[in-house]
Amino acid sequence: MLNRLRGVMTRIFTPVADALLRAGVLPDAVTITGTLVVVVTALWAYPTGNLLLGTIIIGVFALTDSLDGVMARRAGRSGPWGAFLDSTLDRFADAAIFGGLVLWFFGDGDDRLSAVLALACLILGSIVPYARARAEGLGMTASGGIAERADRLVLVLVATGLVGFGVPDVVLTVVLGLLAVASAVTVVQRMAMVHAQATRAAE
């Protein structure tokens, strides 16, 4: 769903990308810096209950996921390495966000159900991109589904920020539950795509 906004994000980030490139900043540096800030913030702010502050910081730096790509295209540096680095570091960021919530709910958040749901989101969220990568490694495609990374990330950050702002915790619990189900459905959808392609290839 949110991938449709990629063109808008590109127009917004182009001036920033050009300015950073003129300053000698490399796209890889933006990718790595953004990921480090997200990981450190998620594993500090969420377990300590600073949900709103953590979400604001993570939200700002998560935008570098689009900025580094714009920079790479503007500099003519787009290629396999950048795509690999970006995708790999995304897994660290996602794991830190949901892992931070797991720690919060198992600690001061004191909500075992939400902790389990956050853990389910962490696990299933890692399987979704793996299914795509494995399919592509076999010469097939397995993209799309009802819960792609951008959608999952925005929903969990919005819900976490709202709870940090004072909204009842049940809002985050419901969102985590929906994300866990949606992620599971997405895995099944991608498995079905690969099964259909493999069946056609065998005919």
C-alpha positions as CSV (number, residue, x, y, z in Angstrom):
1,M,0.0,0.0,0.0
2,L,2.6,2.6,1.1
3,N,4.9,1.6,-1.7
4,R,2.6,3.6,-4.0
5,L,3.9,6.7,-2.2
6,R,7.5,6.1,-3.4
7,G,7.2,8.7,-6.1
8,V,6.1,11.3,-3.7
9,M,8.9,10.4,-1.2
10,T,11.4,10.6,-4.0
11,R,10.4,14.2,-4.9
12,I,10.5,15.2,-1.2
13,F,14.0,13.7,-0.6
14,T,15.7,14.7,-3.9
15,P,16.8,18.2,-2.6
16,V,18.1,16.6,0.6
17,A,19.9,13.8,-1.3
18,D,21.5,16.3,-3.6
19,A,22.7,18.4,-0.7
20,L,24.2,15.4,1.1
21,L,25.9,14.2,-2.1
22,R,27.5,17.7,-2.6
23,A,28.8,17.5,1.0
24,G,30.5,14.2,0.2
25,V,28.2,11.9,2.1
26,L,27.8,8.4,0.6
27,P,24.5,6.6,0.4
28,D,25.9,3.6,2.4
29,A,26.8,6.0,5.2
30,V,23.2,7.2,5.4
31,T,22.0,3.6,5.4
32,I,24.3,2.5,8.2
33,T,23.8,5.6,10.3
34,G,20.0,5.4,10.1
35,T,20.0,1.7,11.0
36,L,22.3,2.2,14.0
37,V,20.2,5.1,15.4
38,V,17.0,3.0,15.0
39,V,18.5,-0.1,16.6
40,V,20.0,1.8,19.6
41,T,16.9,3.9,20.1
42,A,14.5,1.0,19.9
43,L,16.6,-1.1,22.3
44,W,16.9,1.8,24.8
45,A,13.7,3.8,24.5
46,Y,11.1,1.0,24.3
47,P,12.3,-1.3,27.1
48,T,12.6,1.8,29.4
49,G,9.0,2.9,28.6
50,N,10.0,6.0,26.5
51,L,7.5,5.0,23.8
52,L,6.7,8.4,22.4
53,L,10.3,9.7,22.3
54,G,11.6,6.5,20.9
55,T,8.9,6.5,18.2
56,I,9.6,10.0,17.1
57,I,13.4,9.4,16.8
58,I,12.8,6.0,15.0
59,G,10.3,7.6,12.7
60,V,12.7,10.3,11.6
61,F,15.6,8.0,11.0
62,A,13.5,5.3,9.4
63,L,13.0,7.8,6.6
64,T,16.6,7.3,5.6
65,D,15.4,4.0,4.2
66,S,14.1,6.1,1.3
67,L,16.7,8.8,1.4
68,D,19.7,6.5,0.8
69,G,18.0,5.0,-2.3
70,V,17.3,8.4,-3.7
71,M,21.0,9.4,-3.1
72,A,22.2,6.2,-4.8
73,R,20.1,6.8,-7.9
74,R,21.1,10.5,-8.1
75,A,24.8,9.6,-7.8
76,G,24.5,6.7,-10.3
77,R,25.5,4.2,-7.6
78,S,22.4,2.0,-7.6
79,G,23.4,-1.7,-7.8
80,P,23.3,-5.1,-6.1
81,W,25.5,-4.1,-3.2
82,G,23.3,-1.2,-2.1
83,A,20.2,-3.3,-2.4
84,F,21.8,-6.1,-0.4
85,L,23.0,-3.7,2.3
86,D,19.7,-1.9,2.6
87,S,17.7,-5.1,2.8
88,T,20.0,-6.7,5.3
89,L,20.1,-3.7,7.6
90,D,16.3,-3.5,7.4
91,R,16.2,-6.8,9.2
92,F,18.2,-5.4,12.1
93,A,16.0,-2.3,12.4
94,D,12.8,-4.3,12.3
95,A,14.1,-6.9,14.9
96,A,15.2,-4.1,17.2
97,I,11.8,-2.3,17.1
98,F,9.7,-5.4,17.8
99,G,12.4,-6.8,20.2
100,G,12.3,-3.5,22.1
101,L,8.5,-3.9,22.5
102,V,8.9,-7.5,23.6
103,L,11.3,-6.4,26.4
104,W,8.9,-3.6,27.4
105,F,5.9,-5.9,27.7
106,F,7.8,-8.6,29.5
107,G,9.2,-5.9,31.8
108,D,7.6,-2.7,33.1
109,G,4.8,-3.0,30.5
110,D,3.7,-6.2,32.2
111,D,1.5,-7.5,29.4
112,R,2.3,-11.1,28.4
113,L,-0.2,-11.2,25.6
114,S,1.2,-8.1,23.9
115,A,4.8,-9.5,24.4
116,V,3.9,-12.7,22.7
117,L,2.2,-10.8,19.8
118,A,5.2,-8.6,19.4
119,L,7.4,-11.6,19.3
120,A,5.2,-13.2,16.7
121,C,5.5,-10.0,14.6
122,L,9.3,-10.2,15.0
123,I,9.4,-13.8,13.8
124,L,6.9,-13.5,11.0
125,G,8.3,-10.2,9.9
126,S,11.6,-11.9,9.2
127,I,10.0,-14.8,7.3
128,V,8.1,-12.5,4.9
129,P,11.3,-11.1,3.3
130,Y,13.0,-14.5,3.5
131,A,10.3,-16.0,1.4
132,R,10.8,-13.4,-1.3
133,A,14.6,-13.7,-1.2
134,R,14.5,-17.5,-1.4
135,A,12.0,-17.4,-4.3
136,E,14.2,-15.0,-6.2
137,G,17.2,-17.2,-5.5
138,L,15.3,-20.0,-7.2
139,G,14.4,-17.8,-10.2
140,M,10.9,-17.1,-9.2
141,T,9.0,-14.1,-7.7
142,A,7.2,-13.8,-4.4
143,S,6.5,-10.1,-3.8
144,G,3.4,-8.3,-2.5
145,G,0.9,-9.5,0.0
146,I,-1.3,-7.7,2.5
147,A,1.5,-6.7,4.9
148,E,4.7,-5.5,3.3
149,R,7.5,-4.0,5.4
150,A,6.5,-0.3,5.0
151,D,2.9,-1.0,6.1
152,R,4.0,-3.0,9.1
153,L,6.5,-0.4,10.2
154,V,4.1,2.5,9.9
155,L,1.3,0.8,11.8
156,V,3.4,-0.4,14.7
157,L,5.2,3.0,15.0
158,V,1.9,4.9,15.0
159,A,0.3,2.6,17.5
160,T,3.4,2.7,19.8
161,G,3.6,6.5,19.6
162,L,-0.1,6.9,20.4
163,V,0.3,4.6,23.5
164,G,3.3,6.7,24.5
165,F,1.1,9.8,24.1
166,G,-1.5,8.4,26.5
167,V,-3.8,6.3,24.5
168,P,-4.8,3.0,26.2
169,D,-2.3,0.1,25.8
170,V,-5.0,-2.1,24.2
171,V,-4.6,-0.1,21.0
172,L,-1.0,-1.4,20.6
173,T,-2.1,-4.9,21.5
174,V,-4.8,-4.9,18.8
175,V,-2.4,-3.5,16.2
176,L,0.2,-6.1,17.1
177,G,-2.4,-8.9,16.8
178,L,-3.5,-7.6,13.4
179,L,0.1,-7.3,12.2
180,A,0.9,-10.8,13.3
181,V,-2.1,-12.2,11.4
182,A,-1.4,-10.1,8.4
183,S,2.2,-11.2,8.3
184,A,1.2,-14.8,8.6
185,V,-1.2,-14.3,5.7
186,T,1.5,-12.6,3.6
187,V,3.8,-15.6,4.2
188,V,1.1,-17.9,3.0
189,Q,0.4,-15.7,0.0
190,R,4.0,-15.8,-1.0
191,M,4.3,-19.5,-0.6
192,A,1.2,-19.9,-2.8
193,M,2.8,-17.7,-5.5
194,V,5.9,-19.9,-5.5
195,H,3.9,-23.1,-5.5
196,A,1.9,-21.9,-8.5
197,Q,5.1,-20.9,-10.4
198,A,6.8,-24.2,-9.5
199,T,3.7,-26.2,-10.6
200,R,3.6,-24.4,-14.0
201,A,7.3,-24.9,-14.5
202,A,6.9,-28.7,-13.9
203,E,4.1,-29.1,-16.4
